[in-house]
């Protein structure tokens, strides 16, 4: 009788181990990074109005900074900036970036962006919507591409920011590496 119980116990234990190994092998797939379906690089040129550059300013302070810290905390900037394929501001724009950013940290230079890239050229027509935190102290920063229209209908992806130049307090240039992972 003891041998029968021992055989059944061994059989049950073996069955449980086999089912467990099958279950874990089915559900333990490794993360595989997808390749982007579209990828391109653009340069974002922001020229903040300083009181004297009305002719070429592309951005203006809508709300002044607060007195919390020394990092422009609370300052809201609205912009209509040219986007170019090269880092030269004088090259023809391929899109416009329209939206806003505000400085949201009182102890470091950080901003939160929400804007739309508007394309109207022979190469692309439509919009891309981008939003997220720009942690300016980092070499690269990722913002979310949360949707789009036209050639970019319902797209999703990442826009990686890298500061490309800031010669003064009223102009900065950001290199944007845009990778789209859902393209329809």
Residue pairs with C-beta under 8 A, 6 or more apart in sequence:
34 181
36 157
36 179
36 180
36 181
37 180
37 181
37 182
37 183
38 152
38 155
38 157
38 178
38 179
38 180
38 183
39 177
39 178
39 179
39 180
40 178
41 85
41 175
41 176
41 177
41 178
42 83
42 84
42 85
42 94
42 95
42 117
42 175
42 176
42 178
43 83
43 84
43 85
43 86
43 87
43 164
43 173
43 174
43 175
43 176
44 81
44 83
44 97
44 173
44 174
44 175
44 176
45 58
45 81
45 82
45 83
45 84
45 89
45 171
45 173
46 58
46 59
46 77
46 79
46 81
46 171
46 172
46 173
46 174
47 53
47 56
47 57
47 58
47 59
47 81
47 170
47 171
48 57
48 59
48 60
48 61
48 77
48 169
48 170
48 171
49 57
49 59
49 60
49 61
49 170
50 57
50 170
53 170
58 79
58 80
58 81
58 82
59 77
59 78
59 79
59 80
59 81
60 77
60 78
60 79
61 75
61 76
61 77
62 76
62 77
62 78
62 100
63 74
63 75
63 76
63 102
64 74
64 75
65 72
65 73
65 74
65 75
65 103
66 73
66 74
66 75
66 106
68 74
68 106
69 105
69 106
69 107
71 103
71 105
71 106
71 107
71 108
71 109
71 110
72 103
72 109
73 103
73 104
73 105
73 106
74 102
74 103
75 102
75 103
76 100
76 101
76 102
77 100
77 101
77 102
78 99
78 100
79 97
79 98
79 99
79 100
79 101
79 115
80 96
80 97
80 98
81 96
81 97
81 98
82 89
82 93
82 96
82 97
83 93
83 94
83 95
83 96
83 97
83 117
83 176
84 91
84 92
84 93
84 94
85 91
85 94
87 164
87 165
87 173
87 175
89 173
94 119
94 121
94 123
94 124
95 117
95 118
95 119
95 120
95 121
95 124
96 117
96 118
97 115
97 116
97 117
97 118
98 115
98 116
98 118
99 113
99 114
99 115
99 116
100 113
100 114
100 115
101 111
101 112
101 113
101 114
101 115
101 134
102 111
102 112
103 109
103 110
103 111
104 110
104 111
104 112
104 133
108 136
108 137
109 136
109 137
110 133
110 134
110 135
110 136
110 137
111 133
111 134
111 136
112 131
112 132
112 133
112 134
113 130
113 131
113 132
113 133
113 134
113 143
114 130
114 131
115 129
115 130
115 131
116 127
116 128
116 129
116 130
117 127
117 128
117 129
117 130
118 127
119 125
119 126
119 127
119 128
119 150
119 151
119 152
124 150
124 151
124 152
125 150
125 151
126 148
126 149
126 150
126 151
126 152
126 153
127 148
127 149
127 150
127 152
128 145
128 147
128 148
128 152
128 155
128 178
129 145
129 146
129 147
129 148
130 143
130 144
130 145
130 146
130 159
131 143
131 144
131 146
132 142
132 143
132 144
133 141
133 143
134 141
134 143
134 161
135 141
136 163
139 162
140 160
140 161
140 162
141 160
141 161
141 162
142 158
142 159
142 160
142 161
143 158
143 159
143 160
143 161
144 156
144 157
144 158
144 159
145 155
145 156
145 157
145 158
145 159
145 178
145 180
146 156
147 154
147 155
147 156
148 154
148 155
152 180
152 183
153 184
154 182
154 184
155 180
155 182
155 183
155 184
156 180
156 181
156 182
157 178
157 179
157 180
157 181
157 182
158 178
158 179
158 181
159 176
159 177
159 178
159 179
160 176
160 177
160 178
160 179
161 174
161 175
161 176
162 174
162 175
162 177
163 172
163 173
163 174
163 175
164 173
164 174
164 175
165 172
165 173
166 172
166 173
